[in-house]
Amino acid sequence: MNDVITTEALAKHYGRVHAVDGLDLQVRRGEIYGFLGRNGAGKTTTIRMLLGLIKPTSGTVRVFGEPIGTDQEWLRRVGFLVESATAYPNLAVRENLELHRRLTGAAHSATETVIERLGLTEYADRRAGRLSLGNKQRLSLARALLHSPELLILDEPANALDPAGIVEVRGLLRELANSGVTVFMSSHILAEVAHLADRIGIVHDGRLVEEASRNELAARARAYVRDSFTADEREQALLTADLERYFLARTGDTDPKEL
Ligand SMILES: Nc1ncnc2c1ncn2[C@@H]1O[C@H](COP(=O)(O)OP(=O)(O)OP(=O)(O)O)[C@@H](O)[C@H]1O
């Protein structure tokens, strides 16, 4: 059993709104799966069902090969970040993490390790409520990672991060995947998953409309753009990417080649 997440005909209906509408997903061990869709496509609703926070209208969810049920043991093996960053605003970064460490029974050293890993060292004693949005997001990611989960379920992990932060988080997720952690991440921005995900599933109106490896999807996209856009339009798109690289080169020490 190599699938870490499997859903079959998964659906969630809110009256007439079919937020998720017959979703078959297989996320393999050790891969980074990019779950890509526009606003309202059904990403968060899917993630809520994967975590057992809401009940499907129909269909099944299996995590680590087992249906998610009343036994919450499997949740210990999962790290998650759902919607916007959350933390106790009046507790310091370190205190927030320490609390989570105790709750999850993670090793003593885990708090300092994630503080360093997420670049939060200089903010460790600052109250979470006073952090910038980007650092709040780092704190949420730190909390998701603290107990060394085997599976990370991340809803829009790059939210609020600046381009340099996105590159850093991307490096971190790649490192984790290389060490065997499975990552399921949602996004509405292709660029965010295009350089990172091993496989990409495109969700629209609660259904999977396309699923492919990154290379396959890139090849399909190139063929589509070549056939459907003028040379000028293609040049405009390249200009945006070049400007982003130039911006990174001028404003920090992130290597624009990592983009
Ligand atoms: N509790 C709810 N009651 C009614 N409709 C809901 C509820 N939750 C989600 N929806 C609807 O289901 C659809 C999918 O929402 P969902 O939040 O899963 O999308 P999303 O892909 O995560 O979008 P976003 O990127 O904007 O967060 C939307 O039309 C949304 O309005």
The ligand as an ORCA input file, in Angstrom:
! r2SCAN-3c Opt
* xyz 0 1
  N     -19.882     25.701      4.907
  C     -20.236     25.989      3.666
  N     -21.523     26.268      3.350
  C     -21.883     26.548      2.085
  N     -21.031     26.599      1.029
  C     -19.744     26.337      1.274
  C     -19.272     26.021      2.597
  N     -17.924     25.802      2.519
  C     -17.582     25.976      1.220
  N     -18.672     26.302      0.474
  C     -18.688     26.559     -0.981
  O     -18.071     25.456     -1.608
  C     -17.276     25.882     -2.691
  C     -15.845     25.412     -2.505
  O     -15.257     26.117     -1.412
  P     -13.764     25.863     -0.902
  O     -13.554     26.796      0.246
  O     -13.558     24.427     -0.678
  O     -12.910     26.328     -2.162
  P     -11.365     26.631     -2.281
  O     -10.908     25.964     -3.530
  O     -10.675     26.284     -1.020
  O     -11.338     28.192     -2.495
  P     -10.352     29.333     -1.905
  O      -9.092     29.231     -2.708
  O     -11.127     30.569     -2.182
  O     -10.182     29.048     -0.440
  C     -17.435     27.395     -2.782
  O     -18.447     27.678     -3.704
  C     -17.858     27.766     -1.384
  O     -18.606     28.936     -1.377
*
